[in-house]
Amino acid sequence: MNKQMRIQPQMQALQKKYSAKDVDTQQKLREETQKLYSEAGVNPVAGCLPLIVQMPVMFALYQAIYKTTQLRDGSFLWMQLGKADPYYIMAILAAAFTFLSTYISSYSQPTQNATTKLMTYVMPIFIFVPALTFPSAITIYWVVTNAFQVLQTLAFQNPFKYRREQREKEEAEREKERKLRRAKKRVYKRRK
């Protein structure tokens, strides 16, 4: 993710350069983007890896709950682990932490495409609806993993700090340009 954050300015420049919607321009944009990714050592598919890894874990967890009597009949706090949360608290927490996780991850990107924005708000719904009926053990898993992901992102990648640094860098660049214009004006006035 850090590599992707570092190449965001170059990505934006490419998108601006190849902003036309014709097929040739879009093909050139894809080629240039791929070239930039390879030069920066960025794998755009790497973000899918955690989801792919979680699928077998989810399947195994689901099977373990139903095949293990202690898990199926066990309880944690107010919930029976083999049954859905009767108060929907875990479903709400799972959706909330999913939203926070995707929001914080995408916060470091100054411009987001429509798909990213849509997924930020749709993914929690896709988690919330099944969490209403899934066994509590699975919703606990979702809550814990997403809460951990939020904390991990804040601790190691801190998109808020990155965005602040980007703003400071842009402001310093604007200030530099203003000083340069003022200096040029003074030189121009002295020549008169």
Secondary structure, 3 states (H helix, E strand, C coil): CHHHHHCHHHHHHHHHHCCCCCHHHHHHHHHHHHHHHHHHCCCCCHHHHHHHHHHHHHHHHHHHHHHCHHHHHCEECCEECCCCCCCCHHHHHHHHHHHHHHHHHHHCCCCCCHHHHHHHHHHHHHHHHHHCCCCHHHHHHHHHHHHHHHHHHHHHHCHHHHHHHHHHHHHHHHHHHHHHHHHHHHHHHHHC
